[in-house]
Amino acid sequence: MLAFIPFVWIILPPFLYNLFPLNFSNESWDTSSVGLASIGMMTRGQQRYFLEHNGIFSKSIYEIDIALKEQMSNSSKNYNYSIKITPISAFNYANPRREYVKKGWFVKIPVIGYVNGVFIVPNTKNSKNKLTTFAIICQNKLPGTIHLSDPIYQNGILTCGSGTIKLQKPKQLATRIPQKYQQNRASI
């Protein structure tokens, strides 16, 4: 019987690992954490692009951050990335391609979707010379492959769209916009 116990100990853990994996941190990173990291890079990239290109947002993911190309190629099996811009905002999406990633036979890791909004707003501290951007990152309340609702900027308040929750405090980036451009944006 003593000889049998070590044999079971050697054979059983790999079998149990397939049934109930105890360490799936790498899988977790491959799912939602990579999507969140990509959205964070897209947020900062849009704010930087806005500052460097006279107050316009980028329509291309690769224009806003070259490092995103490698980041997104590693996570593209779980996410579809896209950008939508308006005259006063940019929305970046990390929409899940699947609801869950299986790890073993019984463990499913959720794939969470993310959306961010970067909004152009007047700088209340010095509205004569500057505009500023505010950003918010939101995530799905539940895992799934539905398209995420856009965040909203209304009456000075950033909120997440329906079905999403705010992930972090809004970020502000003061920007210097040429006077010519500010005249075009006087109605903001």
Residue pairs with C-beta under 8 A, 6 or more apart in sequence:
17 104
18 104
18 105
19 104
19 105
19 106
20 104
20 106
20 107
21 103
21 104
21 107
24 103
24 107
24 109
27 101
27 103
27 109
28 109
30 74
30 75
30 78
30 101
31 78
31 101
31 109
31 110
31 111
31 112
32 109
32 110
32 111
32 112
34 71
34 74
34 75
34 78
34 79
35 75
35 78
35 79
35 94
35 96
35 111
35 112
35 113
35 114
36 94
36 112
36 114
36 137
36 139
36 167
37 71
38 68
38 71
38 72
38 75
38 79
38 81
38 94
39 92
39 94
39 114
39 115
39 116
39 137
40 137
41 65
41 67
41 68
41 71
42 61
42 64
42 65
42 68
42 81
42 83
42 92
42 116
43 92
43 116
43 118
43 135
43 137
43 171
44 65
45 58
45 64
45 65
45 68
46 57
46 58
46 64
46 90
46 92
46 118
46 133
46 135
47 118
47 133
47 135
47 171
47 173
47 175
48 64
48 65
49 56
49 57
49 58
49 63
49 64
50 56
50 57
50 90
50 118
50 120
50 133
50 173
50 175
51 173
51 175
51 176
54 177
54 178
54 181
55 120
55 131
55 175
55 177
55 178
55 181
55 185
57 83
57 85
57 89
57 90
57 118
58 64
58 83
58 85
58 90
59 83
59 85
60 83
61 68
61 69
61 72
61 81
61 83
61 92
62 68
62 69
72 79
72 81
77 97
78 96
78 97
78 98
78 101
78 111
79 94
79 95
79 96
79 97
79 111
79 113
80 93
80 94
80 95
80 97
81 92
81 93
81 94
81 95
82 92
82 93
82 95
83 90
83 91
83 92
83 93
84 90
84 91
84 93
84 150
85 91
88 119
88 120
88 188
89 117
89 118
89 119
89 120
89 153
90 117
90 118
91 115
91 116
91 117
91 118
91 150
91 151
92 115
92 116
92 118
93 113
93 114
93 115
93 147
93 148
94 113
94 114
94 115
95 113
95 145
95 146
95 147
95 148
96 111
96 112
96 113
96 140
96 143
96 144
96 145
97 111
97 145
98 111
98 145
99 110
99 111
99 143
99 144
99 145
100 108
100 109
100 110
100 111
100 143
101 108
101 109
101 111
102 108
102 109
103 109
110 143
111 143
112 139
112 140
112 143
113 139
113 140
113 143
113 144
113 145
113 146
113 148
114 137
114 138
114 139
114 140
114 148
114 167
115 137
115 138
115 139
115 148
115 149
115 150
115 151
115 161
115 164
116 135
116 136
116 137
116 138
116 151
117 135
117 136
117 138
117 150
117 151
117 152
117 153
117 158
118 133
118 134
118 135
119 133
119 134
119 135
119 153
119 158
120 131
120 132
120 133
120 185
120 188
121 131
121 132
121 133
121 134
121 153
121 156
121 188
122 131
122 132
122 188
123 130
123 131
123 132
123 174
129 176
129 182
130 174
130 175
130 176
130 177
131 175
131 177
131 182
131 185
131 188
132 172
132 173
132 174
132 175
133 172
133 173
133 175
134 153
134 158
134 170
134 171
134 172
135 170
135 171
135 172
135 173
136 151
136 158
136 159
136 160
136 166
136 168
136 170
137 166
137 167
137 168
138 148
138 151
138 160
138 161
138 164
138 165
138 166
138 167
139 164
139 165
139 167
140 146
140 148
140 163
140 164
141 163
141 164
141 165
142 163
146 163
148 161
148 163
148 164
149 160
149 161
149 162
149 163
149 164
150 161
151 158
151 159
151 160
151 161
151 164
152 158
152 159
152 160
152 161
158 166
158 170
159 166
160 166
177 185
